[in-house]
Amino acid sequence: MYSNTIRQIYEEKHKIKIGYGSYGGCFSLKNVPAGVSFGNYCSIAPTIRIFRANHPKNKFTSHPILYNPAAGYVTKDALKRPTLTIGHDVWIGEWAIILPNVSYIGNGAIIGAGSVVTRNVDPYSIVAGNPAKVIGKRFDDSVIKKIEESKWWFSTKEELIKNIQKFQDLVEINEKNIIKEF
């Protein structure tokens, strides 16, 4: 989808790490600031917004003229801009917003379209809403454990294609168990 060269440029020049196979809005410099790391095989909608800082509330002005070097009047950024780690195989839907309090989105998580994420998201959780709340999990705990142990996201495209049935079998077992429960 995108070359390793462009991923290296984003990491070196923009401090945005984008894992193998990840695509979409993770390549938007307008919407993704420095300090964000995407795992492998993430599906990121083009309209997401990630914020790593808020305007200061305890200064005489909240205008960036006194804290942001991009405004041209100060040489050092006065705001703390924490990093954000997004795990492997994460899907972030259209118009989702991730606020500065969030430092971690776990492997396999899904963030629904239009969600406003205000806190960390556990692996394989499905969150949606404003503020985003957990509305489900993708799989039961035994399947999650097997997926995590497989570390499939370190596979190349060729390895994934070769072993697709093995990975799909985990999900089908999970679907049968879920159907039995209802």
C-alpha positions in Angstrom: 0.0 0.0 0.0 2.7 2.5 1.0 6.4 2.0 0.7 8.9 1.5 3.5 10.6 4.6 2.3 7.6 6.8 3.1 7.3 5.2 6.5 10.9 6.0 7.2 10.4 9.6 6.1 7.4 10.0 8.4 9.4 8.5 11.3 12.6 10.5 10.8 11.1 13.9 9.7 7.7 13.9 11.4 8.2 11.6 14.4 5.2 9.5 13.4 5.8 5.7 13.3 3.6 3.8 10.9 3.8 0.0 11.0 3.9 -2.4 8.1 0.6 -2.7 6.2 -1.1 0.2 8.0 -2.9 2.5 5.7 -5.2 5.5 5.4 -5.4 8.5 7.7 -2.2 7.6 9.5 -0.4 9.3 6.6 -2.2 12.6 7.2 0.2 15.2 8.7 -2.8 17.5 9.2 -4.6 15.0 11.4 -1.8 13.1 13.0 0.8 15.0 15.1 4.3 14.0 16.1 4.6 11.4 18.8 2.0 9.0 17.5 3.0 5.4 16.8 0.8 3.0 14.7 1.3 -0.8 14.9 1.2 -3.1 11.9 -1.9 -3.7 9.8 -4.0 -0.8 11.1 -7.0 0.5 9.2 -7.3 4.3 9.8 -10.0 6.4 8.2 -8.8 9.5 6.4 -10.8 11.9 8.6 -9.5 11.0 12.1 -8.1 13.7 14.3 -5.5 13.1 17.0 -4.7 15.8 19.5 -1.6 15.6 21.8 -2.2 18.8 23.8 -4.9 21.2 24.9 -4.7 24.9 25.0 -3.5 26.0 28.4 -6.3 26.9 30.9 -4.0 28.4 33.6 -2.3 31.1 31.5 -3.5 34.6 30.9 -4.3 33.6 27.3 -5.0 30.4 25.6 -3.7 31.7 22.3 -0.7 29.8 20.9 1.3 33.0 20.5 2.9 32.4 23.9 3.4 28.6 23.9 3.7 27.3 20.3 6.9 28.0 18.3 4.9 27.6 15.1 3.3 31.0 15.9 6.8 32.5 15.5 7.3 34.2 18.9 8.7 31.6 21.2 11.5 29.1 20.5 10.4 26.3 22.8 7.0 24.6 23.0 5.6 25.3 26.4 3.0 22.5 26.3 3.6 18.9 27.3 2.7 16.7 24.3 2.5 13.0 25.4 3.0 10.2 23.0 0.2 7.9 21.8 0.8 4.2 21.0 -1.8 2.5 18.8 -1.4 -1.3 18.7 -1.5 -3.7 15.8 -4.7 -4.4 13.8 -6.5 -1.3 15.1 -9.5 0.1 13.1 -10.3 3.7 13.6 -13.5 4.9 11.9 -14.4 8.1 10.1 -14.4 11.4 12.1 -13.1 9.7 15.2 -11.3 12.1 17.6 -8.6 11.0 20.0 -7.9 13.5 22.8 -4.6 14.2 24.6 -5.5 12.0 27.7 -5.2 8.9 25.6 -1.8 7.3 25.6 -2.7 3.7 24.5 -5.1 2.0 22.1 -4.6 -1.8 22.4 -4.1 -4.4 19.7 -7.3 -5.3 17.7 -9.3 -2.4 19.1 -12.1 -0.8 17.0 -13.1 2.8 17.4 -16.4 3.6 15.9 -17.1 6.4 13.4 -17.6 9.8 15.1 -16.3 8.6 18.5 -14.5 11.0 20.9 -11.9 8.9 22.7 -11.1 10.4 26.1 -9.3 7.4 27.8 -7.1 4.4 26.9 -8.8 1.6 24.9 -8.1 -2.0 26.0 -7.1 -4.6 23.4 -9.9 -6.0 21.2 -12.5 -3.6 22.7 -15.0 -1.9 20.5 -15.7 1.6 21.6 -18.1 4.2 20.2 -19.9 7.4 21.2 -19.2 10.8 22.7 -17.4 10.2 25.0 -16.4 6.8 23.6 -17.6 3.9 25.8 -16.9 0.1 25.5 -19.8 -1.4 23.6 -18.3 -4.9 23.1 -15.3 -7.0 22.6 -14.3 -8.5 19.3 -13.7 -12.0 20.7 -13.9 -14.0 23.9 -10.8 -14.1 26.1 -9.6 -17.5 25.0 -9.5 -16.4 21.3 -7.8 -13.1 22.2 -5.1 -15.0 24.0 -4.5 -17.2 21.0 -4.4 -14.2 18.6 -2.0 -12.4 20.9 0.2 -15.5 21.2 0.2 -15.9 17.4 1.7 -12.4 16.9 0.3 -12.6 13.3 0.9 -8.9 12.8 4.6 -9.6 12.5 3.9 -11.7 9.4 4.5 -10.5 5.9 1.7 -10.3 3.4 2.9 -13.6 1.9 3.0 -15.4 5.2 -0.5 -14.1 6.0 -2.0 -15.3 2.7 -0.3 -18.7 3.2 -1.7 -19.1 6.7 -5.0 -17.4 6.4 -7.1 -20.4 7.1 -5.2 -21.1 10.4 -6.0 -17.6 11.6 -9.6 -17.6 10.3 -10.2 -20.9 12.2 -9.7 -19.0 15.5 -12.5 -16.6 14.6 -14.9 -19.3 13.4 -14.5 -21.1 16.7 -15.3 -17.9 18.5 -18.4 -17.3 16.3 -19.8 -20.7 17.1 -19.3 -20.2 20.8 -21.0 -16.8 20.7 -24.0 -18.3 18.7 -24.4 -21.0 21.4 -24.6 -18.4 24.1 -27.6 -16.6 22.6 
